[in-house]
Amino acid sequence: MRHTYQCPLRWSDMDAYGHVNNVVYLRYLEEARIDFMFRVAEESVRSSGAEVPFRGGCVVARHEIDYLRPLFHRHEPVTVETWVTKLNAASATLAYEIKDAGTVHARATTVIVPYDLKEERPRRMTADERAFLEGYCDDSASAPRIR
């Protein structure tokens, strides 16, 4: 399963060439990741009584992004799909596609690490965090790979 986020484009996202600046793509990934890991994760456990995933903290350890097609400003949002391609005891790799109806504009991956905010150090993933992420695993051949 993949998480789908409709991300609005802002006038300030454009660069001097009239298309969305490369740095802004990372903000789109961040918006989709926050929606996925906090709003969706909390909704997934609301009725079960399980611990809300990632409330203890989580940090980004790595980003990779391939820019495939320019994205021009418009009033309609762009779709950001997010899914999990790798789960370890203390990290996970998320994959993304930033796209609209007919075009994939970018593919990206992010390595996230659960983090103990009080101790200021990485930690292992909890069982509830792992269970949430497992529901979004997609390591199929059709999943985009960063070159």
Phi, psi and chi 1 to 4 in degrees:
 res  aa     phi    psi   chi1   chi2   chi3   chi4
   1 MET       -  148.4  176.8  167.1   50.4      -
   2 ARG  -121.8  147.5  -65.8 -177.2 -179.8 -170.7
   3 HIS   -89.9  135.0  169.9 -100.4      -      -
   4 THR  -116.2  129.3  -58.8      -      -      -
   5 TYR  -126.6  130.5  177.1   73.0      -      -
   6 GLN   -93.3  109.0  -62.6  -60.7  -47.2      -
   7 CYS  -103.2  121.7 -173.0      -      -      -
   8 PRO   -70.5  146.6   24.3  -30.4      -      -
   9 LEU   -96.3  140.5  -79.6   67.5      -      -
  10 ARG  -113.0  150.7  -64.0  144.0 -170.4  102.5
  11 TRP   -55.6  -38.3 -176.8 -103.5      -      -
  12 SER   -72.9   -6.3   60.9      -      -      -
  13 ASP   -74.3  -19.1  -66.0  -10.9      -      -
  14 MET   -76.9  150.6  -75.2 -169.1  -58.3      -
  15 ASP  -103.8 -171.1   61.9   15.0      -      -
  16 ALA   -64.2  -18.9      -      -      -      -
  17 TYR   -92.3   -0.6  -58.6  109.0      -      -
  18 GLY    87.9    5.8      -      -      -      -
  19 HIS  -118.0  168.6   51.4   64.8      -      -
  20 VAL   -63.5  128.8  172.9      -      -      -
  21 ASN   -65.0  144.4 -175.2  -82.4      -      -
  22 ASN   -57.5  -35.0   65.2  -61.4      -      -
  23 VAL   -66.7  -31.3  174.1      -      -      -
  24 VAL   -66.1  -29.5  174.3      -      -      -
  25 TYR   -56.0  -38.1  -77.2   72.0      -      -
  26 LEU   -64.2  -34.5  -70.3  172.8      -      -
  27 ARG   -67.2  -38.2 -171.4  174.9   68.1 -140.9
  28 TYR   -61.8  -42.3  -64.8  167.0      -      -
  29 LEU   -62.4  -42.1  -59.1  179.0      -      -
  30 GLU   -62.0  -44.8  177.2 -173.8   47.6      -
  31 GLU   -60.5  -43.8  -72.7 -177.9   34.2      -
  32 ALA   -66.2  -41.5      -      -      -      -
  33 ARG   -65.2  -41.9 -172.8  174.2   56.8 -103.5
  34 ILE   -65.1  -42.9  -72.9  170.9      -      -
  35 ASP   -60.4  -43.6 -174.6   65.5      -      -
  36 PHE   -66.7  -52.6  172.2   59.2      -      -
  37 MET   -81.5  -15.2  -66.4 -179.1   61.9      -
  38 PHE  -116.9  -57.6  -65.0   98.7      -      -
  39 ARG   -67.9  -53.2 -175.5 -170.4   61.1   80.0
  40 VAL   -66.5  -42.4  174.5      -      -      -
  41 ALA   -61.1  -42.1      -      -      -      -
  42 GLU   -65.8  -42.9 -176.2  172.4  -20.5      -
  43 GLU   -62.4  -32.0  -72.5  175.9    1.4      -
  44 SER   -68.7  -23.3   74.1      -      -      -
  45 VAL  -112.4   -0.3  -61.6      -      -      -
  46 ARG   -52.1  -45.6 -172.2  171.3  -73.3  152.9
  47 SER   -90.9  -12.7   62.4      -      -      -
  48 SER   -88.7  -20.0   70.7      -      -      -
  49 GLY    81.7    3.0      -      -      -      -
  50 ALA   -71.6  163.1      -      -      -      -
  51 GLU   -65.5  137.7  179.3 -178.1  -38.3      -
  52 VAL   -70.3  121.7  176.3      -      -      -
  53 PRO   -59.9  142.0  -25.0   35.0      -      -
  54 PHE    67.2   12.3  -54.4  105.3      -      -
  55 ARG   -67.7  -24.6  -81.6  -72.9  165.6   91.1
  56 GLY   -76.4  -12.5      -      -      -      -
  57 GLY   122.6  153.5      -      -      -      -
  58 CYS  -160.4  139.3 -170.7      -      -      -
  59 VAL  -127.7  159.4  -64.0      -      -      -
  60 VAL   -89.4  129.2  169.5      -      -      -
  61 ALA  -102.5  -24.2      -      -      -      -
  62 ARG  -162.8  144.2  178.5 -178.1  175.8   85.7
  63 HIS  -126.7  143.4  -77.1  -58.5      -      -
  64 GLU  -135.3  140.2  -73.4 -173.7   46.8      -
  65 ILE  -145.3  136.6 -173.1  165.5      -      -
  66 ASP  -111.9  122.8  -76.7  -22.0      -      -
  67 TYR   -90.8  117.4  -58.8   95.9      -      -
  68 LEU  -101.9  -41.0  -55.9  173.3      -      -
  69 ARG  -143.4  145.3  -58.1  -85.4 -173.2  -79.8
  70 PRO   -64.6  148.4   -4.1    9.1      -      -
  71 LEU  -117.6  118.8  179.7   57.7      -      -
  72 PHE   -98.6  149.8  -65.0   93.6      -      -
  73 HIS   -60.9  142.1 -177.6  -92.2      -      -
  74 ARG  -158.7  172.8   59.0  178.7 -173.6 -130.1
  75 HIS   -85.4  -21.7  -63.4  -71.2      -      -
  76 GLU   -80.7  145.8  -59.6   80.9   28.9      -
  77 PRO   -71.5  162.7   23.9  -30.4      -      -
  78 VAL  -100.1  148.8   67.3      -      -      -
  79 THR   -92.7  132.3  -60.7      -      -      -
  80 VAL  -118.4  115.0 -178.3      -      -      -
  81 GLU   -96.0  138.3  -73.5 -172.7   -7.5      -
  82 THR  -130.3  138.8  -53.4      -      -      -
  83 TRP  -153.5  170.8   65.0   98.4      -      -
  84 VAL  -102.5  130.9  178.1      -      -      -
  85 THR  -110.7  -16.6   59.1      -      -      -
  86 LYS  -154.1  134.8 -173.5  175.3 -178.4 -177.8
  87 LEU  -124.4  128.2  -86.5  174.7      -      -
  88 ASN  -121.3  177.6  -66.0  -40.0      -      -
  89 ALA   -65.0  -30.5      -      -      -      -
  90 ALA  -132.7   21.6      -      -      -      -
  91 SER  -164.4  164.3   69.6      -      -      -
  92 ALA  -145.5  149.3      -      -      -      -
  93 THR  -110.2  124.3  -58.1      -      -      -
  94 LEU  -101.9  141.4  -55.0  178.7      -      -
  95 ALA  -113.9  154.4      -      -      -      -
  96 TYR  -141.3  153.7  -46.2   82.8      -      -
  97 GLU  -130.0  130.5  -76.1 -173.4  -18.9      -
  98 ILE  -102.2  117.7  -62.1  174.4      -      -
  99 LYS  -152.9  169.1   60.5 -172.5 -174.3  177.6
 100 ASP  -128.1 -166.1   53.7   27.4      -      -
 101 ALA   -54.2  -39.7      -      -      -      -
 102 GLY  -119.1   -1.7      -      -      -      -
 103 THR  -139.6  133.7  -55.1      -      -      -
 104 VAL   -93.1  119.1  175.8      -      -      -
 105 HIS   -89.6  -31.0  -63.0  -81.4      -      -
 106 ALA  -157.0  151.4      -      -      -      -
 107 ARG  -124.1  142.8  -69.6 -170.4  175.8  113.6
 108 ALA  -150.4  163.3      -      -      -      -
 109 THR  -135.7  152.0   60.2      -      -      -
 110 THR  -136.6  131.7  -60.3      -      -      -
 111 VAL   -95.7  123.3  175.8      -      -      -
 112 ILE  -110.1  148.6   56.9  167.9      -      -
 113 VAL  -130.5  122.8  175.4      -      -      -
 114 PRO   -58.7  143.5  -21.4   32.7      -      -
 115 TYR  -138.6  134.7 -162.8   77.8      -      -
 116 ASP   -88.1  106.7 -175.9  -37.2      -      -
 117 LEU   -66.4  -34.7  -63.2  170.6      -      -
 118 LYS   -70.5  -44.5  -71.1 -178.6 -178.4  179.1
 119 GLU   -84.2  -12.2  -62.8  -66.6  -38.1      -
 120 GLU    55.6   52.2  -62.9 -178.3  -14.3      -
 121 ARG  -155.5  158.0   63.8  177.5  178.8   79.1
 122 PRO   -62.1  157.1  -20.0   31.0      -      -
 123 ARG  -140.0  170.8   62.7  175.6  174.3   78.8
 124 ARG   -78.3  154.8  -67.8 -160.1  170.4  -92.1
 125 MET   -72.0  139.2 -156.6  170.9  -61.5      -
 126 THR   -76.5  164.2   67.6      -      -      -
 127 ALA   -61.3  -39.0      -      -      -      -
 128 ASP   -68.1  -38.1  -69.2  -28.7      -      -
 129 GLU   -64.0  -45.7  -70.2  166.8  -18.0      -
 130 ARG   -62.7  -43.2 -175.2  172.0 -168.4   83.5
 131 ALA   -61.7  -41.3      -      -      -      -
 132 PHE   -61.6  -50.4  168.8   72.0      -      -
 133 LEU   -65.4  -34.6  -68.2  174.8      -      -
 134 GLU   -59.6  -29.9  -76.1  174.1  -17.2      -
 135 GLY   -67.8  -12.3      -      -      -      -
 136 TYR  -117.9   16.0  -70.1   88.3      -      -
 137 CYS   -71.8  135.5  -79.1      -      -      -
 138 ASP  -151.0   95.6 -179.1   -3.8      -      -
 139 ASP  -109.3   27.1   59.2    0.0      -      -
 140 SER   -69.0  164.5   66.7      -      -      -
 141 ALA   -62.9  -23.1      -      -      -      -
 142 SER   -80.9  -11.4   65.0      -      -      -
 143 ALA   -69.5  133.5      -      -      -      -
 144 PRO   -63.7  143.4   16.9  -22.5      -      -
 145 ARG  -117.0  137.0  -54.0  -82.9 -174.4 -129.3
 146 ILE   -75.7  136.4  -60.6  -64.0      -      -
 147 ARG   -67.3      -  -68.8  178.5 -113.3  132.5
